[in-house]
Amino acid sequence: MNKKSVLRPNQGKIRPDLIRIASWIKEGTRVLDLGCGDGALLAHVQNSKGVTGVGVEIEDNHVITCVQKGVEVIQQNLEDGLAMFDDRQFDTVVLSQTLQAMKNTEDILKEMSRVARYGIVSFPNFGHWTHGWSILNGRMPVTGQMPYQWYNTPNIHLCTLHDFEALTSQLGIKILERATFNEDREIAFLPSWRSTLAVYHFESAPLAKE
């Protein structure tokens, strides 16, 4: 199943949340983008920041688009893990709008912490007020960030901002920065209730040998 093909569509213009993610990536560093989709983020930071980037993607058409953009890409299902990468092989690892579709949420966060010193994760905020309203009306929410019916959604592990922050604390991951969006607009006021998308920049837990 290709999670990123539905969560990160092919767009000519880079999304505001990807612009925010790019702002947290340092120039000339090594970046791994998990579920890189059409390679929009990697192409952007390669051209604007001179990073060395590698993407992981499963969909054939996205892999082809990445290659056309000059993005190095490995065709792999993320559920198979990141064993092909060494400890701290990268400076930053990105998982954009895919965490909620992973079967093993803790495992992917641990693997991200292993392969890179810094990580960036984004996911739909299930705590948005409209979701609660939908449930009170007896229906599962259907929104721009989660545009699926309950029976065909790839999103199996939905969470709120507080849920994610509690998990990172449990795993020894240190949150450095957070950005929250309502659709395409970044917001700061009452993000737990008003944001539809959360983006986190974190520092990985130290490895045993560090």
C-alpha positions in Angstrom: 0.0 0.0 0.0 1.4 3.4 -0.9 0.5 5.8 1.9 2.3 8.8 0.5 0.5 8.7 -2.9 -2.7 9.8 -1.2 -1.3 11.9 1.6 1.3 13.9 -0.4 0.0 14.5 -3.9 2.0 15.6 -6.9 2.0 19.4 -6.8 4.0 21.9 -8.8 4.0 24.4 -5.9 5.6 23.3 -2.7 3.2 23.3 0.3 3.6 25.7 3.2 4.2 22.9 5.7 7.1 21.7 3.5 8.5 25.2 3.4 8.5 25.1 7.2 10.2 21.7 7.2 12.8 23.0 4.8 13.5 25.9 7.2 14.6 23.5 9.9 17.1 21.7 7.6 20.7 23.1 7.7 22.6 23.9 4.5 25.0 21.2 3.2 23.6 18.4 5.4 22.5 14.9 4.7 18.7 14.4 4.6 16.6 11.2 4.4 12.9 11.8 3.4 10.7 8.8 4.2 7.8 8.4 1.9 9.1 11.2 -0.2 6.3 11.2 -2.7 7.1 13.2 -5.8 10.4 14.4 -4.3 9.1 18.0 -3.9 10.8 18.6 -0.5 14.1 17.0 -1.4 14.3 18.8 -4.7 13.6 22.1 -2.9 16.3 21.7 -0.3 18.8 20.3 -2.7 18.4 23.3 -4.9 18.1 25.9 -2.2 20.4 24.5 0.6 22.8 22.2 -1.2 21.9 19.2 0.9 22.6 15.6 0.0 19.3 14.0 -0.1 17.9 10.4 -0.3 14.2 9.6 -0.5 12.3 6.3 0.2 9.1 5.8 -1.8 7.1 2.7 -2.9 4.9 4.1 -5.8 6.3 3.6 -9.2 5.1 6.9 -10.7 6.5 8.9 -7.7 9.9 7.1 -8.1 10.0 8.1 -11.7 9.1 11.7 -10.9 11.8 11.8 -8.2 14.4 10.6 -10.7 13.2 13.3 -13.3 13.8 15.9 -10.6 17.3 14.7 -9.8 16.3 13.2 -6.5 18.0 10.0 -5.4 15.3 7.6 -4.4 15.1 4.0 -3.0 11.9 2.0 -3.8 11.0 0.4 -0.5 8.0 -0.1 1.8 8.5 1.8 5.0 6.8 -1.0 7.0 9.9 -3.1 6.2 12.1 -0.8 8.3 15.3 1.2 7.8 17.8 -1.6 8.2 19.5 -0.6 4.9 20.7 2.6 6.6 23.5 2.9 9.2 23.4 4.6 12.6 23.5 8.4 12.2 24.0 8.0 8.4 22.0 11.2 8.0 21.8 14.6 9.8 18.0 14.9 9.4 15.3 12.4 8.7 11.8 13.5 7.6 8.5 11.7 7.8 5.8 14.0 6.4 2.1 13.2 6.8 2.7 9.4 7.0 3.1 8.6 10.7 -0.6 8.1 11.2 -0.6 5.5 8.4 2.2 3.4 9.9 1.4 0.1 11.6 4.3 0.3 14.0 4.4 4.0 15.1 7.0 3.5 17.9 9.3 1.4 15.7 9.5 4.0 12.9 10.2 6.8 15.4 13.0 4.7 17.0 14.4 3.9 13.6 14.3 7.6 12.7 16.2 8.4 15.9 18.8 5.8 15.0 19.6 6.9 11.5 19.7 10.7 12.1 20.5 13.1 14.9 17.5 15.2 14.1 14.0 14.3 12.9 11.0 16.1 11.5 7.5 14.6 11.7 4.1 15.9 10.5 0.6 14.4 11.0 -3.0 15.4 11.0 -4.2 16.7 14.3 -7.1 14.6 15.5 -7.8 17.1 18.3 -9.1 19.7 15.8 -12.5 20.9 17.1 -14.4 19.8 14.0 -13.5 16.2 14.6 -15.1 16.2 18.0 -18.2 17.9 16.5 -18.4 15.1 13.9 -18.2 12.4 16.5 -20.8 14.1 18.7 -23.1 14.0 15.6 -22.4 10.2 15.3 -20.0 10.3 12.3 -16.3 9.9 11.8 -14.6 13.1 10.7 -13.8 13.7 7.0 -11.6 16.8 6.4 -9.1 18.2 4.0 -6.2 16.6 6.0 -8.2 13.3 6.4 -10.3 13.1 3.3 -11.4 9.5 3.7 -14.4 7.5 4.9 -13.9 5.3 8.0 -14.0 2.2 5.8 -11.2 3.2 3.3 -8.9 5.4 5.3 -5.1 4.6 5.4 -5.0 6.5 8.7 -4.9 3.8 11.4 -3.1 5.7 14.3 -4.6 9.1 14.7 -3.4 11.3 17.5 -3.6 14.8 19.1 -0.6 17.1 19.7 -0.5 16.0 23.4 -0.6 12.4 22.4 2.5 12.7 20.2 4.4 14.8 22.7 3.7 12.2 25.4 5.0 9.4 23.1 8.2 11.3 22.2 8.9 11.9 25.9 8.4 8.2 26.6 10.9 7.4 23.8 13.5 10.0 25.0 13.0 12.2 22.0 13.5 15.9 22.6 11.1 18.3 20.8 12.9 21.4 19.6 10.2 23.2 17.6 6.6 22.9 16.7 4.6 24.5 13.9 0.9 24.1 13.5 -1.3 24.7 10.4 -4.9 25.2 9.6 -5.0 23.9 6.1 -2.4 26.0 4.3 -2.1 28.8 7.0 0.3 28.5 9.9 -1.3 29.4 13.2 -0.2 29.8 16.8 -3.4 30.5 18.8 -5.0 27.5 20.5 -3.2 25.0 18.2 -4.5 21.9 19.9 -8.1 22.9 18.9 -7.5 25.0 15.8 -4.8 23.2 13.8 -5.4 20.6 11.2 -1.8 19.7 10.8 1.2 19.5 13.2 4.8 19.6 12.3 7.5 18.7 14.9 11.3 19.2 14.8 13.0 16.9 17.3 16.4 15.8 18.5 16.8 12.0 18.7 17.5 10.1 21.8 21.3 9.3 22.2 22.5 6.0 20.9 24.1 3.6 23.3 27.6 4.3 21.8 27.2 8.1 22.0 
